[in-house]
Amino acid sequence: MCGVNLVLHYPEDQAGKAISKMMEATQHRGPDSSHFMRIGTGTYLSGNRLKILDLSDRCNQPLLTADEKGILVWNGALYNYQDLRNELLSLGISFASQSDSEVLLYWLYTFGKKGMARLSGMYSFIFINRNSNSILIARDPLGQKPLYFHQDGNKWLFSSEFRGIFASGLVGKSWNTSQYHPYFYFRHTAPRETFHGGIQQVLPGEALELNFEGEMLEKQMLDVPSKPISLPQIDRFEELIVDAVLKHFHADVPVGMILSGGADSALLYQVWFRETGIPLHSYTAVFEKKYQNKFQDFRYAKRLAKNCHGKHREILVKSEDFRRHWPAYLETLDHPVGDTAGFLTWMISREASPEVKVLIGGAGADELFGGYNRHKAFLLYLKYYKIAGYLKKTLSPLPVFPRMFQKLIKGIGASNMETYLNFAALQSVPPGLFADFNKWFVPENNPYKAALNWDRDVYLIHDILKVFDNATMAHGIEGRSPYLDMPLVNLSMSMTEQQHKSLGPKQWIKELLVQYGSAEIANRKKLGFGLPVGEWLRDDARFRKEVFSMLRQFESEFGGDFPVEMRKLAQKPEAGIRQSFLQLWNMYLLASWKYTHNL
């Protein structure tokens, strides 16, 4: 829910105009109410509200304490707000609403930054305490809600979206060519960076405390706690997932689900229906008939929804639908992530928006419990790394082997870190570029846990959650991810390397599905959630021409700054139809976004 913006310590004649433009640029995030207020000379705060809990206007933002000394704008959901509310009530604090927003306001007003450790949910917030003349700005440790900033000495801009900063009119055009490397290989920029040289991201778990003069008082990082545990039985996992579902589905507006046809979203729906008996709106993408034997998600989703008596819709996405909606998607695309799931989720959200205000997704399950194919490949590598190295030497080149086998063998690097990053990348990273990623991949004596940490701390946050937030919020919908409930995250992070290895891929999730009568979904082969880009490039001449034309233009104008492999592919995109179609999409999205937003 919501969009937040702050203009801090700018000249007064600039600040008031900027906050108005920023608030307008993020209005889609909170279409139910938008307001801004002047905090002091050259300092303004704004909030856009999407009403999810307590639909009255009492919770419109900015939200103030009774004495008007505490002021809050925030974006997210606090899943333990009822527990925190009870503690505040015991301290004599009274509430005018039933919302989590008012709880967060008084919690921060009472406990300050020390109270952040008790917050369980997704959030980015800006909290102003007039008593101490301080501004507390923070993002949740799992990075579920974005937050961007621009700093010019003691002048600051903060916004829920990259576009909010840019709309201020206080930041000139800039193009950050250093981000071509991470984007080409991993589909997103480095964690702190954006494609604008003057706009950065507040890191997940980062909390900044500033004064009204824009001076940094303190910076700290919020950690997700973990401690050694005995490997729980499936009954304990079931308790945690039931609790997560009931908390994340709680809202005063209609809630729906994106059903991928896979295990993760299926279990969430099954748990909800078993606990409540309440059917839901659900949505699944379906493609052209000639591709339906390969992309069968819709069949499994339809059967599941029928068993739960749900109101299910299939969203047909053909290549002509893509062409029709692509310009609108680019206009609402906050910052580029080269994942086809972004457009697909945007289309589903567009169709769902008249019916629901919350959409549940299955993000996080793969990252927490080892569900990706690359996890299987990495475990095999760790077990047979000597043989794997020998195979790489003896089997190169690999023209006759399947694409995935080629990727696995080519990906074997000089270290565990290099090997896993190659498995996670769209294609193997040149050895000289690994230094760019060293600080984001934390090597340890437990290489499999290090791999899971990379997926949770980098891939999940900067790809999966970013496209989910952007696609849903573009249509005034709040996206939620129950697998990222803090107790489930604590469980995964507390498990040792051997405990993770002792379980099959998402073993508990699949075992519960079998218990609930959905063995066919539990035993399905893992498929990615995204568009049939490879098929469209092969079969649709118009789509192919548009993509290739855009890439050649992009390369002719800016190719001098591209990585070598990126430039080669952009120059001869037809060579990548079979093996590198994801890289072609990756570059096509980036080029289209750059031209659309005139950067």
PyMOL commands that set and color helices and strands:
alter all, ss='L'
color gray80, all
select helices_A, chain A and resi 12-25+27-29+57-59+81-90+100-118+162-167+177-186+234-248+263-276+289-291+297-307+319-332+341-352+365-369+373-383+385-395+403-410+416-424+431-436+447-473+482-484+486-494+497-502+507-515+519-522+533-539+541-561+564-571+573-576+581-596
alter helices_A, ss='H'
color red, helices_A
select strands_A, chain A and resi 3-8+33-40+43-49+63-64+70-78+121-129+134-139+148-152+155-159+200-201+206-211+216-221+255-258+281-286+311-316+358-360+478-480
alter strands_A, ss='S'
color yellow, strands_A
deselect
rebuild
show_as cartoon
